[in-house]
Amino acid sequence: MTEEPGTHLDEVKDALEELSATVEVTDEPGELLQAVCEQVVRVVPGADMASITLVGPGGASTAASTSEVAVSIDSAQYDEGDGPCLRAARTGETVRVDVGTAERLWPHFTGVAREHGVASYLAAPLLVVEGVAGAINLFGLGAHGFRDLDQQYLELYTLVVTTVLRLSHHAVQAREQVRHLRIAMDSRAVIEQAKGILMAAHHIGEEEAFRLLAARSQRENVKLNAVAARFVAESCRR
């Protein structure tokens, strides 16, 4: 806890670079959140454990953590219905408390935390995706209560993490849209191909060819693109 700010900047920089490297190899939310937990304990000098809480329609849950102890402490907050991480997620403000303050506010949660030697708490709000609030939770084994500088480190890191997670989420959505578009284009292409075969074989117009395909689709209770693909395959074998 006596580390000077200037000597810690390299550690912060390294953690951010590692987060960037993680994003380059995966866009799976769970893996990204786990990477955040493992790196934030390096970013904030007073942190011994970390977890990430997500609060959705079904309630609160721990999405990532550095240890099972952190998960147990989170669970105590969920049982009590309040605590640093839940308050940060709900209010959108950083929560920093020492053990004395925590005992007055959340006796059950603090009792569980004490059993694990935790006496300092720091949580910053985290918006992972629209409609799902969350928080990065830090736990300290000492009774230091975290410093102003620790809070500043966490808030800076959380700002970067929020941006990274949003960009990753948008990238996943964009890829999914492209995939659906490709499927739609492939389906349209095979339908057009089937229509062309019918038009040439029976000397009929485009509308009549489509009507024949649609009728077969309804009769067999199979999607139109699947009927078209099967018809094209059958025609190629003849």
BELLIN-V182391 format. One record per backbone hydrogen bond with DSSP energy under -1.0 kcal/mol. NH is the residue of the N-H (numbers start at 1). CO is the residue of the C=O. If there is no record, write none. Layout:
nh=(NH | NH)
co=(CO | CO)
//
This chain:
nh=(12 | 13 | 14 | 15 | 16 | 17 | 18 | 19 | 20 | 21 | 22 | 23 | 24 | 26 | 32 | 33 | 34 | 35 | 36 | 37 | 38 | 39 | 40 | 42 | 43 | 44 | 47 | 48 | 49 | 51 | 52 | 53 | 54 | 55 | 56 | 59 | 61 | 63 | 66 | 71 | 72 | 73 | 74 | 75 | 76 | 77 | 78 | 79 | 80 | 81 | 82 | 87 | 88 | 89 | 90 | 91 | 92 | 95 | 97 | 102 | 103 | 104 | 105 | 106 | 110 | 111 | 112 | 113 | 114 | 115 | 117 | 118 | 119 | 120 | 121 | 122 | 123 | 124 | 126 | 132 | 133 | 135 | 136 | 137 | 138 | 139 | 140 | 151 | 152 | 153 | 154 | 155 | 156 | 157 | 158 | 159 | 160 | 161 | 162 | 163 | 164 | 165 | 166 | 167 | 168 | 169 | 170 | 171 | 172 | 173 | 174 | 175 | 176 | 177 | 178 | 179 | 180 | 181 | 182 | 183 | 184 | 185 | 186 | 187 | 188 | 189 | 190 | 191 | 192 | 193 | 194 | 195 | 196 | 197 | 198 | 199 | 200 | 201 | 202 | 203 | 209 | 210 | 211 | 212 | 213 | 214 | 215 | 216 | 217 | 218 | 219 | 220 | 222 | 227 | 228 | 229 | 230 | 231 | 232 | 233 | 234 | 235 | 236 | 237)
co=(8 | 9 | 10 | 11 | 12 | 13 | 14 | 15 | 16 | 17 | 18 | 19 | 20 | 22 | 28 | 29 | 30 | 31 | 32 | 33 | 34 | 35 | 36 | 39 | 39 | 40 | 44 | 139 | 139 | 137 | 64 | 135 | 61 | 133 | 59 | 56 | 54 | 52 | 50 | 67 | 68 | 69 | 70 | 71 | 72 | 73 | 74 | 75 | 76 | 77 | 77 | 83 | 84 | 85 | 86 | 87 | 88 | 123 | 121 | 98 | 99 | 100 | 101 | 102 | 106 | 107 | 108 | 109 | 110 | 111 | 114 | 113 | 140 | 140 | 97 | 138 | 95 | 136 | 134 | 129 | 55 | 53 | 124 | 51 | 122 | 49 | 120 | 147 | 148 | 149 | 150 | 151 | 152 | 153 | 154 | 155 | 156 | 157 | 158 | 159 | 160 | 161 | 162 | 163 | 164 | 165 | 166 | 167 | 168 | 169 | 170 | 171 | 172 | 173 | 174 | 175 | 176 | 177 | 178 | 179 | 180 | 181 | 182 | 183 | 184 | 185 | 186 | 187 | 188 | 189 | 190 | 191 | 192 | 193 | 194 | 195 | 196 | 197 | 198 | 199 | 205 | 206 | 207 | 208 | 209 | 210 | 211 | 212 | 213 | 214 | 215 | 216 | 217 | 223 | 224 | 225 | 226 | 227 | 228 | 229 | 230 | 231 | 232 | 233)
//
